[in-house]
Amino acid sequence: MLETLIWLIGYYLAGEFLARTFAIPLPGSVLGMLLLFATLCIRRNIPDTFRDHVPPLMQHLSLLFIPSGVGAVLLSARLAEHAFSLAAVLALSTLIPLIACAWLLKRLLKLPKEAK
């Protein structure tokens, strides 16, 4: 388990380093995940340490929502001030991809079978 955590923290730190060094407008944790994904794609297999120890870590993934929940409670007054804007953004960010996916599916289903 320790080896798995060291690898995951290493990718996180590498992502943070890249984000800060090159002023990339992405969080370091996202860049770290992309680096990990690229590494796994290049290797074309999952190391045994990840295969054995990542599933137990995923069982406790819901604990990562605690800081967000605390932040929402602490900033509830500010969230209430911008409730309409937040609701509009949430509605649009849900509807636009939904409509785009429905449109794309409709177009793909109309393609002739030999073009697929």
N, C-alpha and C positions, 0 to 999 in steps of 0.2 A: 504494500500500500504506500509506503514511504517513497519508493521509486516513482510510482504513478504521480503522487503529489509534487515531487520535485520536477518531473517533466512538465506537468500542467502549469506550475508556477513559473518555470523557465520560459514557456511559450508566452505566458502573460507578460512577463518582464521584457521579453523580446518585442512584443507588440507595443508595450509602453515606450520602450526605447525608440522604436521606429516612429511612433506617433509624435513624440516630443522632438526628436532629432530633425525629422524632415517636415515638421508642422503639418502632418496629415490630419485632415479634419474628421477623423474617426477615433473612437475610444480605443485605447491600447488593448483592452480585453477583446474587442472585436478583431483587431489585427492579429492578436495572438491566436484566436480561434481560426482565422484564415490561414495563418502559418501552419498550425497543426493540421488543418484539412489538407493543405498543399503537401505537407510531409507524408500524410497517410495515402494520398493519391499517388505520389511518386513511388512510395514503397509498395503499393498495391496489396498491402495486407495490414492487419492490425497487430501490433506487438502483443505478446502474451500478457505483459503486465497491465496493459490497458484492457484487454479482453476480460481479465480476471477481476480487476479492481474498480473499473469505471461504473459498472451496473450498481454496486452498492452505494456509490456516491450519488448516482442519479435518483435513488430512492429518497434522498434527503434534499432534493433540488428545491422543494417548496420552501425551505428555510431561507432561501435567497430573496423571497418576497417580503420578509419581515422588515428590512430597512426601508423598502418602498412604502410599506404600510405605515410605518412610523413617520416617514416624511410627509405622507398625505395627511396624517392627523395633525402634525405640527404646523403644516401650511394650509390648514382647512380654511382659514379666513381669506387667504389670498386666492385659493381655489374658488371660493364662493364669489369673490369679486369678478372672476373671469369665467363663471359657469357657462354663460351662453357661448362664448368663444370656444371653450373646451368641448362643449357638446357639438358645436358645428364641426370642429376639426375631427372629432371622433366619428361623427356620422359620415362626413365626406371621405375620410380615410378608410372607412369600411365600404361605402357604396361604390366608390370609383373602381377599386380593384374587383369588386364583385361584378359590376357591369362589364368591365373589360374582359374578365374571364368568361362570362356568359356569351359575350359577343364573339370571342375567339373560339369557344367551343362550337357555337352555331356555325361559324365559318368552316371549321375543321370537319364537322359532320357533313357538310355539303360537298366536300372534295370527292372526286371519283376514287374508287377503291385502288386503282392502279397508281394514282398520284401519291397515295399514302405510303 
